[in-house]
């Protein structure tokens, strides 16, 4: 398998412009749920760091009220 860059592409994906978002396709409820999950993960990582519990160590239980 051979990979060829076309002449009109950038040498790096990081230099390309990002596509614009059409708000009609954004599911706001899903975005809110993702934001909540990110807060829970951030809180769990904070508690692990505070108690010096490594991330690879499984927890028996973790509860959050949201």
TALIN-V119554 format. One record per pair of residues at least 24 apart in sequence whose C-alpha atoms are under 10 Angstrom apart, sorted by the first residue. I is the first residue (numbers start at 1). J is the second residue. Records with the same first field share a line. If there is no record, write none. Layout:
I: J, J
This chain:
36: 66
37: 66
39: 66
40: 64, 65, 66
